[in-house]
Amino acid sequence: MYTIQVGSFVLNGQILLFFAFGMAGWAALRSYERKMKWKYELGAISFQAFLIWLLVWKGSLLLWEPASVIQQPLSLVYFDGGVKGRWAASLSVIGYLFYHLIKRKMSFLMVAEAATIYLLGGLTVYDLGLSWFVPEQKLTLLATSALSILIVLSFLLAEGQILWTGLVERGLWLCIGLVAIGFLNSNRVSVFLSFDFLQIAGIAAAGGLYLILSLLKRRDL
């Protein structure tokens, strides 16, 4: 767990990073929302989804270890639900977003576009902050942060509505960029031809996105 010492107080660095992620994602999406003049308040919905994720992630400790939480309620402040809690939180957010997707009759493209901008905007600041806590991975994290902000800027500087082809193209460039950045990681473990597992997964994802992009261009979507 990452911590920050401020006088006699010890702050949970992980929580601070997640809050920074949420605020940065909201700011990026809000900027794009104003540019596109969307009638839906996707910025507000996305931030509510982030708060739900955070609360479920922290509160899920009560589901996994109820006895310890009942005995020491303050453990919810210092601990979280771990990996299982993150999965539970992510599923809760997906359900929340689908609820708004159906209720407000929003297009799936708009929701996918908004989610991409929010996640990459948040990742920009998250990786930037994480580089301070993990100095041995500083170069990799800074490169990932730079890649994320470049893709966000490509949304903000684009003229007009981005179609599925534009969204998939950005996903393709993200995968290619992450594969290249992987070579900066000095601790990576080569699996095949000097590529580690994450790089191989990135190459596979890029290949899949390229095929999808080819089909979309044939249909002019």
Summary of the structure (lengths in Angstrom):
residues: 221
radius of gyration: 19.3
end to end distance: 44.8
largest distance: 62.4
contacts: 630
relative contact order: 0.09
helix: 76%
strand: 5%
